[in-house]
Amino acid sequence: MLKNAVLICLSLLFCTPTEASLSEKSTDNTTIELFSDGKAEYIARFAIKDGWHIYWSNPGEIGRPTTISTNNEASGLKILNQSAPQIVKAFDIIDEYVYKKSAYFHLKLQQTKDVQLTFSFVECNDVCKPQALSFNLQELPQTPKEIWENLQSTIKVELPQKLHVNSPTRQNKIQLELPPHTAVNFLPAQSGRVAEQSVQISEENNKTLISWEKDTAESEPLSQALVVTPDKSYALEIDYQYSADFSLYYILALAFLGGLILNA
């Protein structure tokens, strides 16, 4: 009887996955902890070994983006927010957008049944290693309430402030109210949508103006970007609308055509 009890205990100890193993995955240089509110909201915390880095969703001029995917299109995965990257110079001339030491991703899904969440990234120092770590969301334990609330407080401070801004159609221009003479970096969150060296940043009437050109005529409009200042970062959702000048021209043209029809 005692022998059987010991065997059962050993079996439970070594064969049953612990909550830690379900919510934490690691490579040699990167650890991801995934926290859940028990519904459909998640916070992923990356811990990256000293001397190593991974890349932002837009890696810059070299590198590979960190991506998040699921095995089920119906999961409705949405990245609500993510840490702002550091801007570093490779070989003193090439811009890279990277995460060092740590990063947070705030996620939401519409459904989690039979869903596997996969983080794909490249960890680099003198060499680069493609990696992927996956989590079974059905097996993921709910994070204790106190820990979840502390994480929510942390990401409010750590993650960029979200802003919705408008750009006149075909002009690719936005304006922000930032403190005067603030050093500003504008990082497109989507690769292949902004022409290299085309971003222009200026100040006018106490507002920061940012403009850019599309990478090619066929490129999709830029819809997400990051503005980084010494004190704060802003995650931009960019909408496009007709400018007042264009709208007035359109109205006048319609009125002219209407007059021609009435006089015909």
N, C-alpha and C positions, 0 to 999 in steps of 0.2 A: 504493500500500500504506500509506504513512504517513498519507495523507489519510483512508483508511478507518479506520485505527486511532484517529485523532483524533476522528472522528465517533462511533465506538463509545464512546470514553471520555466524550465530552460527553453522549451519550445516557444512559449509566449515571449520570453526575453529576446530570443534571437530571430524569430520568424515573423513576429508581428511588427509592422512598421510603426515607429513612434510618431507622435504629432510633429516633432521637430523634423524628422526625415520627410514628412509630407509637405511641410511649409518652407523648407530650406534646401536649396540645391547648390552645388559648388563645382567649379573647375579647380585647377591648381592655383588660379590667381584671382578668381572672381566668385563671390557668394551672393546669391539672390535669396532674400527672405520675402515670402508672399503672405500678406495679411488680408483677412476677409472680414467684412462686417456681418457675414452670415446671410446676406441677401445676394446682391450682384455687384457690389463695389469692392475694389481691391487696391491695395497699395503695395508696390514692389520696391524693396530697398536693396540697392546694389552696394556691396562692399568690395572695393578693388585694392589689391595688394600694392604696396608702395613700389614705385618704379614702373607700374603698368597703367594703361589707360584703355578705355573703350570709346566708341564714337557716338555722337549725337545722331538724331534722325537724319540730319544732313551732315555728312562727315566733313564737308569742306572740299578742298581741291584734291585730296587723296583720302584713302580709307574706305571703310564700308559702314553703312548706317546700322544702328541698333534697331531691330524691328521686333514687333510683337504680333503674333498670329494665333489663330485657333484652327482646330481640325473641323470646325463646323461653321459654315457661312451664316447660319441662322443664329449664331451666338450674339450677333450685334455688338461686337467688340468696339469700344471707343476709348481712345486715349484722351482723358479729360485734361491732363496737364503733365508736364515732366520738367525735371531740373534744367536750368540753363547751363550750357556747356562752358568750359574754359576755351578761350581763343589762344592757340599756340602757333608759333611759326616753326614749320619743319624746314630744315636746311636754310633758315633765316629768310625764306622767300615765299613759302607755301603755307596758306592758312589751313589749320585743322581745327575742328570743333569737337572737343573731347571731354570725357568725364574722367576725373582722377579721384581716387579714394572713395567717393560715394556718389550716388544718384538716386532719385526717387521718380517713380512713375505712378500716376493716379489713373486707375482704369475703371470702366463700367461695362457690364455685359447685360444683354436682355435675357439670356438664359444660360444656365451652366450645366444642365444635364448632359452627360456624356461628352463634356467639353474638355479638351486638353489645351492648355495655354502654353505657348512656346516663346521663349526669348532667344533671339538669334543675334549674335554680336561677334566682334573680332577684338580680342585682347592683345595689346601690343606693348613691347618695349623695344629691344633691338630686333626682335622677330615678331610676327603677327600670327595668331592662332584663331581660326574660325571656331566658334563654339555655339552650342544650343542647349538650353536647359528647359525642361518641360514640367508642368504641374497638372495633375488630374484634379480639376476643380470640385468634383463630387466628393473626393476623399479629403479635400483641404479642410482642416478644422476651423471653426469660427474663432476669431481673435477675441480674447477677453475684453470686455467693454472698456476698462480703464486703459489698457494698452492701445486700443483702437482710438480712443479719444485723445491720447497723448500724440499718436501719429498724426491725427487730423490737425492738431495744433502745430506740430512740426512742419507739415507741408504747407500750411498757411504762410509760414515764414520763409521756408526754403524754396518754394516753387514760384515761378513768375506770376505777376498779377495779370489776369486775363482781361483783354480789352477788345471791343468790337469797333472797327474803324471802317470808314467808307472812302473809296477812291472813285473819282470820275471815270466813267468807262473810257477805255483806250488811252488814258493818261498815266496810269500807274503812279499815283501820287497820293500820299496821306499826310496828315498833320497831327501832331501830338502836343499836348501842353506839358512841357517839361521845364525844370528850372533853367534859367538862362545860362548859356555857355557850358552846358552839360556835355561831356564827352559821350558820344553815342556810337554804338556798333549796331548795324542792321544785318540780321542773319536770316536769309530765306529758309524756312523749314522744309521746303520741297526742292529737291534737286532738279536741274534742267529747266527752270522757269524764268530765271533772271540772268541776263547777259553779264558776263564777267566785266568787272571794272565799270559797270554802268550806274551803280548806286550813287546818288547825290544827296548829301545832307546839308541843310542850311537852316538859318533862323530868320523868321519874319514875323513882325508884330507879336513878339514874345511867344511864338510857337515854333516848334521844330518841324521842318518840312523834309519829307523823305520821298524821293522819286527813283525810278529805275526803268530799265528797258527790258522787254521780254527777250528770252534767249533766242528764239526764232519766231517767225510770224505764226507758226503752227503750235507753238508752246501753249499749254494751258495757263490761264491767269494764276498768278500767285495768290493763294488764299490763306496761307499761314506764314507767320514770320515771328522773329524774336528781336526785340529791341533791348540791348544790354547797356546799362549805364553804371557808373561806379557804385551807385547806391541801391539800384533796383533794376529788376528785369521785367519786361512786359511781353506776354504771349498774345500776339495779335491774330484776330480772325478778321480777314479783309473781305468786305463786300464791295461790289461795283455798282455804281449808279450813274445815270446820265447827268452830265454837268448842266448847270443852269443855262450856259450859252448854247449848248447843243439842243436843249429842250426848247428854248426860245426860237432857235432857227427852225426846228421841226414844226412848231406851232405856226410860225409865219409861212412856212412852205405849204402847210395844209390849208391855211386861210387863202393863200394865193391860188392854189388849185381849186378850192371851192368857188372862188370868184370867177375863175375861168369857166367852170361848169355852169354856173348860174347865168353867165352872160352868153353862153353858147346858143 
